[in-house]
Amino acid sequence: MPWRGRDVIDPREFSREDLEALFERADEMRKELSAGSVKRRLDGRIVATAFFEPSTRTRLSFEAAAKRLGADVIGFSAEEGTSVAKGESFVDTIRMLDGYSDLIVVRHKYEGAAMLAAEVAQAPVINGGDGSQHHPTQAMLDLYTVRTLFGAVDGLNFLLLGDLRYARTVASLLRMLTAFRPASVMLSSPPQLRLRDEVREDVESRGLKLIEVPLEEGLSRADVIYVTRIQRERFPDLQEYEKVRGSYRVTRRLLEAYARRGAKVLHPLPRVDELTPDVDNTEFQAYFTQARLGVPLRMALLSLVLGADGSPPLRAKPPTR
Ligand code: NCD
């Protein structure tokens, strides 16, 4: 499907072809960034960031990406400074931003918020995370990082570990992986944090076999070790969080004892205590590279969705679902 004018809401809406086109564009952006010759493809455009939930990397890498391409950025990163604090509805807030900008990036604690925004707005909407449901641009970034490090996504062994229940990055990465042919996808988590059935069934029905493994076994077989933080803010009961807090920890010692040479650790970040800083200076560390690639990847996304050829913004969206 053409990228121009498209909403980016659900990771299942992107074919392998779509993703390959995105990654090729991100490669171009990376070259331009390192040569200091980025073309101002989005001169005169305005990108809005509506972040109703905390964020560092997603919001700031979108903003950096937009600015590198010559766009202006408006928006907010907390409800306190906006009329939401006066009781304005989510829908009205989105309507206002739609009138002020050419594209809206939304993050919200409620599942379905980005989809609702896309229905209300004429401008394309990008989901920057909705509850524990989707985080499509993080999954794009994760796969782009893997492709950059290993040359391909196909044929690799993946281990996803940690909070598989509430981490939206995990659900989105698994869903997006169904467009590729990994050699294996292994899961390891404390029993309380196992993948939700609805995600498992969805992913398996689209041909990806998931194997639950003990952590050490997963580490010894994985090329890509994807670590996630326990999503404390998603627990309905904090006592349940206290029971699993600190229940897994990836350390340099553990990796040196079990992981393959050449294996890479990815993490969407932020980390708390599940990935110790002594991994930072090892050959396993790829999470800082991953975070940095967020800028070229999101430049690619913005330029494709907004049309980088200097043509006027598209106000009528092509139907996506
Ligand atoms: C993630 C998120 O917001 O889902 N962060 C991010 O976007 N890089 C992961 C997390 O918060 O644990």
Residues whose N, C-alpha, C, O or C-beta is under 5 A from the ligand:
A	BS01	NCD	R57 T58 G129 H135 T169 R229 P268 L269 P270
